[in-house]
Amino acid sequence: MIREPSAQDRPITPARARFPLRIAAGVAGAMALVVLAAWLFSGWRNSAVAANASRLRIAPVTQGTLVRDASVNGRVVAAVSPTLYAPAPATVSLKVNAGDTVKKGQVLAQLESPELANALRREQSTYEELKSEVARQEVLAQKAKLTAQREADQAEIERAAAQRVFERIEKAGGLGVVPRNDFEKAQDALRSAEIRGRHAIEAAKLEGSDIDLQLRSRREQLTRQRLSLDEAKRRVDELSVRAPMDGLVGSLSVVDRTVVPANAPLMTLVDLTRLEVEVEIPESYVRDLGLGMKSEIAAGDIKAVGKLVAISPEVVRNQVLGRVRFEGAQPAGLRQSQRVPARLLIDERPNALIVPRGPFVEAHGGKYAYVMEDGFAVRKPIRIGGTSVASVQIAEGVKEGDRVVIAGSEEFENAPRVKINE
């Protein structure tokens, strides 16, 4: 019999795993090297970016008044430059040429319109017809009034005759000579004559009122026809295109003996004694614009001051058109279509921290600026308050006396600290 070997077996406790001391020391050393490398890289990053001061433009922060302005281009234009249009379809006969000097009221073009001429003749004929009808109605009214008055007078005569007959019979009846029957007949005849007389008078008044109303109606028709005739005359008179002012013929839109439709442009007049400046304003300034803003115009030796009097509601090619009118006397030497620079004065901000304008605003989006500290240019967050052609207001992030890199900081690659070598 073979015994099982279980009695010979005994459990063996596994040895605890031990991290080798050599490996632990290696890991600790590696971590230390990583920390040291990060520290060294940070120091290198902060000190490796350097720039030469000669390639930078550094300006101090000062306190003063920021005049917000906008530099724009302008063009001298005529303040009054109307375009004349054809009032109706017609054939144009020009009386002037481009560049001619004209006076107010002078005929510049004559239009020929058979339709308007025929309409005027029809209105004139109708007016004359109604005028004759009114005159005839006045004669008929006089005749009707005379007839009514004649009937009233005849009734009065008959009443008076009946009155006399009644009075004679009444006296005779009192003596017992006239029968009572005859007396009553005379009395009835008198009353009948009195009634006819009153009715004749009232009928004459009513006839007169009716005749007056008919005559008034005819006269109103004549008045309406006179207005229609005046309108036809006005339209025919407009066929003679006259100058609304003294000036020059700027341009002709048609050639002589051309048939044009209604409202077709014929020519443009200009008044060179009254000039304005049409300015092209960038769209970015639209929210700050307002009528009455001051403007300065400079063209060579010409210096003038004006104010913004008109702003176009449309934006064309990222620009808005405005009109600047001169204040005081118009400067001499300007000519139409002359290009001139202008400066719009938007507003003034006193006691502002300002620096000269430079590319640092666009380079950092107006959110950061590099301020000089102990030979380093340190990037600091800022807030731009306003800008002008020459200056920038910094509302937050700097104080008076700080020195700001206003040009050249775009080469700093947004480093937090940059060494500036003198």
Phi, psi and omega per residue, in radians:
M1 nan 2.248 -3.082
I2 -1.783 2.154 3.113
R3 -1.329 2.627 3.089
E4 -1.277 2.659 -3.059
P5 -1.531 0.241 -3.072
S6 -1.121 -0.475 -3.135
A7 -1.228 -0.337 -3.124
Q8 -1.510 -0.249 -3.094
D9 -1.461 2.543 3.037
R10 -2.490 2.422 -3.095
P11 -1.184 2.491 3.141
I12 -2.021 2.147 3.112
T13 -1.314 2.143 -3.126
P14 -1.158 2.510 3.141
A15 -1.240 2.428 3.118
R16 -1.139 2.323 3.128
A17 -1.177 2.269 -3.124
R18 -2.005 2.231 3.089
F19 -1.265 2.200 -3.082
P20 -1.072 2.322 -3.136
L21 -1.044 -0.558 -3.115
R22 -1.191 -0.671 -3.137
I23 -1.214 -0.709 3.124
A24 -1.060 -0.717 3.132
A25 -1.136 -0.615 3.123
G26 -1.168 -0.708 3.131
V27 -1.135 -0.766 3.133
A28 -1.080 -0.697 3.120
G29 -1.149 -0.661 3.129
A30 -1.135 -0.744 3.119
M31 -1.084 -0.709 3.107
A32 -1.095 -0.687 3.113
L33 -1.139 -0.654 3.127
V34 -1.127 -0.801 3.114
V35 -1.063 -0.756 -3.137
L36 -1.121 -0.693 -3.139
A37 -1.153 -0.703 3.120
A38 -1.114 -0.718 3.136
W39 -1.144 -0.730 3.134
L40 -1.156 -0.674 3.132
F41 -1.157 -0.675 3.108
S42 -1.110 -0.758 3.107
G43 -1.137 -0.656 3.108
W44 -1.167 -0.666 3.140
R45 -1.101 -0.700 -3.110
N46 -1.302 -0.425 -3.038
S47 -1.997 -0.271 -3.078
A48 -1.286 -0.612 3.135
V49 -1.307 2.050 -3.111
A50 -2.388 2.739 -3.138
A51 -2.513 2.680 3.135
N52 -1.558 2.318 -3.097
A53 -1.102 -0.454 -3.120
S54 -1.211 -0.336 -3.140
R55 -1.669 0.061 -3.129
L56 -1.995 2.832 3.018
R57 -2.163 2.012 -3.056
I58 -2.022 2.313 -3.106
A59 -2.331 2.538 3.120
P60 -1.387 2.704 3.055
V61 -1.490 2.156 -3.137
T62 -2.116 2.826 3.101
Q63 -1.843 2.272 -3.118
G64 -2.974 -2.862 -3.134
T65 -1.761 2.115 3.092
L66 -1.584 2.072 3.070
V67 -1.688 1.835 3.125
R68 -1.301 2.168 -3.110
D69 -2.499 2.984 3.129
A70 -2.413 2.237 3.097
S71 -1.577 2.111 -3.060
V72 -2.287 2.857 3.056
N73 -1.699 2.511 -3.122
G74 -2.326 2.868 3.118
R75 -2.407 2.267 -3.124
V76 -1.275 2.207 3.137
V77 -2.306 2.846 3.080
A78 -1.322 2.316 3.126
A79 -1.145 -0.623 3.116
V80 -2.065 1.988 -3.120
S81 -2.530 1.279 -3.094
P82 -1.327 2.633 3.013
T83 -1.855 2.270 -3.129
L84 -1.633 2.406 -3.064
Y85 -2.114 2.761 3.087
A86 -1.352 2.186 -3.114
P87 -1.300 -0.283 -3.082
A88 -2.788 2.833 3.043
P89 -1.060 2.214 -3.047
A90 -2.874 2.991 3.032
T91 -1.708 2.243 -3.016
V92 -1.630 2.308 3.001
S93 -2.106 1.830 -3.068
L94 -1.297 2.453 3.120
K95 -1.936 -0.122 -3.106
V96 -2.372 2.968 3.071
N97 -2.108 2.850 3.107
A98 -1.069 2.344 -3.140
G99 1.613 -0.132 3.141
D100 -1.236 2.538 3.027
T101 -1.503 2.273 -3.079
V102 -2.204 2.760 3.098
K103 -1.933 2.738 3.137
K104 -1.058 2.288 3.139
G105 1.593 -0.163 3.141
Q106 -1.217 2.445 3.116
V107 -1.313 2.111 -3.124
L108 -1.731 -0.523 3.138
A109 -2.705 2.532 3.098
Q110 -2.006 2.182 3.140
L111 -1.781 2.486 3.122
E112 -2.002 2.049 -3.127
S113 -2.313 1.757 3.106
P114 -1.033 -0.571 -3.129
E115 -1.101 -0.808 -3.137
L116 -1.198 -0.620 3.109
A117 -1.132 -0.738 3.101
N118 -1.153 -0.687 3.118
A119 -1.090 -0.682 3.103
L120 -1.117 -0.730 3.132
R121 -1.144 -0.671 3.105
R122 -1.121 -0.781 3.138
E123 -1.129 -0.662 3.125
Q124 -1.139 -0.730 3.128
S125 -1.134 -0.774 3.128
T126 -1.102 -0.658 3.120
Y127 -1.128 -0.776 3.130
E128 -1.123 -0.643 3.113
E129 -1.120 -0.814 3.123
L130 -1.155 -0.599 3.110
K131 -1.104 -0.732 3.082
S132 -1.168 -0.657 3.123
E133 -1.122 -0.678 3.111
V134 -1.158 -0.732 3.101
A135 -1.084 -0.748 3.098
R136 -1.096 -0.705 3.135
Q137 -1.134 -0.605 3.094
E138 -1.126 -0.702 3.104
V139 -1.133 -0.790 3.119
L140 -1.088 -0.618 3.123
A141 -1.141 -0.716 3.110
Q142 -1.119 -0.728 3.124
K143 -1.124 -0.762 -3.140
A144 -1.117 -0.688 3.112
K145 -1.137 -0.691 3.118
L146 -1.131 -0.710 3.118
T147 -1.095 -0.781 3.134
A148 -1.125 -0.685 3.130
Q149 -1.186 -0.637 3.113
R150 -1.110 -0.761 3.122
E151 -1.120 -0.643 3.104
A152 -1.169 -0.708 3.117
D153 -1.158 -0.703 3.112
Q154 -1.094 -0.701 3.097
A155 -1.115 -0.640 3.121
E156 -1.172 -0.664 3.108
I157 -1.124 -0.783 3.130
E158 -1.094 -0.649 3.105
R159 -1.139 -0.706 -3.133
A160 -1.156 -0.677 3.113
A161 -1.143 -0.744 3.107
A162 -1.119 -0.595 3.116
Q163 -1.132 -0.731 -3.140
R164 -1.193 -0.706 3.111
V165 -1.084 -0.739 -3.132
F166 -1.130 -0.693 -3.130
E167 -1.134 -0.709 3.120
R168 -1.142 -0.772 3.139
I169 -1.150 -0.617 -3.126
E170 -1.136 -0.694 3.125
K171 -1.216 -0.738 3.134
A172 -1.192 -0.662 3.135
G173 -1.119 -0.495 3.119
G174 -1.202 -0.419 3.128
L175 -1.607 -0.071 3.129
G176 1.432 0.346 -3.098
V177 -1.557 -0.726 -3.045
V178 -1.644 2.365 3.114
P179 -1.124 2.674 -3.127
R180 -1.070 -0.568 -3.125
N181 -1.109 -0.755 3.096
D182 -1.135 -0.602 3.118
F183 -1.097 -0.763 -3.120
E184 -1.211 -0.618 3.090
K185 -1.105 -0.750 3.108
A186 -1.100 -0.680 3.125
Q187 -1.126 -0.744 3.128
D188 -1.149 -0.670 3.117
A189 -1.088 -0.677 3.114
L190 -1.117 -0.773 -3.138
R191 -1.129 -0.695 3.121
S192 -1.110 -0.720 3.116
A193 -1.127 -0.685 3.110
E194 -1.110 -0.714 3.135
I195 -1.137 -0.806 3.115
R196 -1.056 -0.645 3.129
G197 -1.117 -0.792 3.137
R198 -1.109 -0.756 -3.134
H199 -1.131 -0.658 3.117
A200 -1.111 -0.671 3.118
I201 -1.149 -0.792 3.131
E202 -1.141 -0.706 3.117
A203 -1.103 -0.649 3.105
A204 -1.118 -0.690 3.106
K205 -1.136 -0.795 -3.137
L206 -1.127 -0.701 3.106
E207 -1.086 -0.676 3.095
G208 -1.128 -0.706 3.113
S209 -1.141 -0.744 3.139
D210 -1.103 -0.728 3.136
I211 -1.138 -0.690 3.121
D212 -1.107 -0.704 3.132
L213 -1.136 -0.764 3.104
Q214 -1.077 -0.722 3.137
L215 -1.152 -0.690 3.116
R216 -1.120 -0.706 3.114
S217 -1.065 -0.760 3.111
R218 -1.102 -0.670 -3.140
R219 -1.195 -0.633 3.080
E220 -1.134 -0.692 3.060
Q221 -1.068 -0.705 3.104
L222 -1.125 -0.670 3.116
T223 -1.126 -0.783 3.099
R224 -1.061 -0.714 3.123
Q225 -1.158 -0.595 3.094
R226 -1.128 -0.693 3.093
L227 -1.118 -0.738 3.100
S228 -1.092 -0.685 3.110
L229 -1.137 -0.722 3.116
D230 -1.102 -0.692 3.114
E231 -1.121 -0.722 3.101
A232 -1.120 -0.695 3.091
K233 -1.112 -0.714 -3.139
R234 -1.075 -0.767 -3.133
R235 -1.137 -0.642 3.088
V236 -1.220 -0.686 3.102
D237 -1.096 -0.577 3.129
E238 -1.167 -0.277 3.083
L239 -1.166 -0.323 2.998
S240 -1.619 1.717 -3.082
V241 -1.324 2.048 -3.077
R242 -1.965 2.723 3.131
A243 -1.271 2.207 3.113
P244 -1.373 -0.087 -3.072
M245 -2.854 2.987 2.969
D246 -1.371 2.410 3.127
G247 3.031 -2.718 3.130
L248 -2.105 2.626 3.006
V249 -1.389 1.923 -3.079
G250 -1.289 -0.913 -3.122
S251 -2.696 2.667 3.082
L252 -1.854 2.305 -3.122
S253 -1.678 -0.186 -3.133
V254 -2.346 2.898 3.046
V255 -1.835 2.859 -3.071
D256 -1.101 2.484 3.102
R257 1.129 0.570 3.069
T258 -1.644 2.432 3.037
V259 -1.516 2.110 -3.068
V260 -2.072 2.656 3.043
P261 -1.411 3.048 3.098
A262 -1.131 2.514 3.103
N263 1.160 0.338 3.051
A264 -1.380 2.378 3.118
P265 -1.164 2.396 -3.127
L266 -1.843 -0.865 -3.089
M267 -2.851 2.920 3.116
T268 -2.136 2.338 3.062
L269 -1.856 2.633 3.093
V270 -2.323 2.495 3.065
D271 -1.927 1.728 -3.055
L272 -1.323 -0.097 3.095
T273 -1.401 -0.211 3.133
R274 -2.269 1.819 -3.101
L275 -1.948 2.643 3.035
E276 -2.354 3.021 3.133
V277 -2.045 2.133 3.062
E278 -1.599 2.032 -3.038
V279 -1.866 2.582 3.092
E280 -1.838 1.909 -3.027
I281 -1.807 2.241 3.090
P282 -1.031 2.573 -3.086
E283 -1.061 -0.489 -3.101
S284 -1.130 -0.316 -3.136
Y285 -1.673 0.017 -2.995
V286 -1.048 -0.765 -3.082
R287 -1.128 -0.365 -3.113
D288 -1.688 -0.081 -3.072
L289 -1.347 2.662 3.089
G290 -2.813 2.524 3.123
L291 -1.119 2.477 -3.137
G292 1.657 -0.043 3.124
M293 -1.099 2.487 3.094
K294 -1.261 2.631 3.126
S295 -2.517 2.537 3.090
E296 -2.035 2.257 -3.132
I297 -2.015 2.303 3.135
A298 -2.334 2.244 3.101
A299 -2.553 1.639 -3.089
G300 1.163 -2.109 3.124
D301 -1.494 -0.062 -3.099
I302 -1.527 2.136 3.063
K303 -2.186 2.206 -3.091
A304 -2.530 2.742 3.112
V305 -2.096 2.425 3.113
G306 -2.520 -3.008 3.099
K307 -2.432 2.621 -3.129
L308 -1.322 2.081 -3.061
V309 -1.973 -0.203 -3.125
A310 -2.682 2.496 3.107
I311 -2.324 2.230 3.136
S312 -1.253 2.424 3.116
P313 -1.372 -0.111 -3.079
E314 -1.822 2.539 3.060
V315 -1.842 2.082 -3.121
V316 -2.139 2.090 3.141
R317 0.958 0.798 3.101
N318 1.075 0.441 3.125
Q319 -2.382 2.668 3.098
V320 -2.095 2.359 3.135
L321 -1.542 2.432 3.088
G322 -2.358 2.842 3.121
R323 -2.077 2.279 3.107
V324 -1.970 2.189 3.129
R325 -1.838 2.379 -3.115
F326 -1.193 2.489 3.029
E327 -1.703 2.322 -3.090
G328 1.386 -2.630 -3.098
A329 -1.256 2.480 3.108
Q330 -1.253 2.286 -3.122
P331 -1.132 2.503 3.132
A332 -1.422 2.704 3.076
G333 1.679 -0.104 3.106
L334 -1.424 2.606 3.081
R335 -2.348 2.723 -3.101
Q336 -1.100 2.477 3.128
S337 1.245 0.159 3.094
Q338 -1.259 2.355 3.108
R339 -1.476 2.267 -3.123
V340 -2.422 2.488 3.016
P341 -1.411 2.589 3.139
A342 -2.399 2.777 -3.128
R343 -2.327 2.043 3.123
L344 -1.590 2.201 3.119
L345 -1.624 1.813 -3.023
I346 -1.363 -0.951 3.084
D347 -2.850 3.068 3.124
E348 -2.181 2.389 3.121
R349 -2.177 1.767 -3.139
P350 -1.324 2.812 3.086
N351 0.957 0.774 3.138
A352 -1.846 2.589 3.036
L353 -1.483 2.028 -3.010
I354 -2.253 2.668 3.014
V355 -2.344 2.746 3.067
P356 -1.046 2.570 -3.106
R357 -1.265 2.435 3.129
G358 -2.670 3.106 -3.101
P359 -1.268 -0.036 -3.131
F360 -1.144 -0.469 3.141
V361 -1.166 -0.850 -3.137
E362 -1.255 -0.585 -3.078
A363 -1.136 -0.593 -3.078
H364 -2.056 0.296 3.083
G365 1.143 0.295 -3.124
G366 1.276 0.206 -3.105
K367 -1.811 -0.388 -3.110
Y368 -2.342 2.778 3.032
A369 -2.657 2.631 3.115
Y370 -1.694 2.107 -3.115
V371 -1.916 2.341 -3.100
M372 -1.298 2.243 3.064
E373 -2.492 1.939 3.045
D374 0.918 0.839 3.088
G375 1.443 0.000 3.109
F376 -2.023 2.579 2.980
A377 -1.716 1.969 -3.048
V378 -1.790 2.250 3.128
R379 -1.360 2.214 -3.130
K380 -2.292 2.514 3.086
P381 -1.268 2.444 3.140
I382 -2.375 2.970 3.028
R383 -2.308 2.152 -3.132
I384 -1.405 2.243 3.130
G385 -1.595 -0.645 -3.116
G386 -3.048 2.812 -3.125
T387 -2.317 2.696 3.023
S388 -2.325 -3.066 3.138
V389 -1.114 -0.610 -3.030
A390 -1.963 -0.323 -2.999
S391 -2.361 2.831 3.094
V392 -2.289 2.313 3.059
Q393 -1.597 2.252 3.068
I394 -1.874 1.883 -3.049
A395 -1.354 -0.574 -3.108
E396 -2.497 2.602 3.024
G397 1.918 -0.289 3.138
V398 -2.420 2.943 3.073
K399 -2.307 2.900 -3.107
E400 -1.071 2.353 -3.127
G401 1.729 -0.342 3.082
D402 -1.095 2.619 3.114
R403 -1.885 2.168 -3.030
V404 -2.018 2.419 3.057
V405 -1.388 1.884 -3.064
I406 -1.712 -0.195 3.107
A407 -2.592 2.402 3.136
G408 1.756 -0.212 -3.099
S409 -1.260 -0.211 3.110
E410 -1.177 -0.245 3.107
E411 -1.584 0.014 -3.093
F412 -1.419 -0.112 3.118
E413 0.976 0.608 3.087
N414 1.035 0.446 3.092
A415 -1.195 2.519 -3.127
P416 -1.203 -0.555 3.116
R417 -2.405 2.378 -3.130
V418 -2.279 2.241 3.101
K419 -1.314 2.243 -3.134
I420 -1.867 2.023 3.126
N421 -1.594 2.253 3.131
E422 -1.288 nan nan
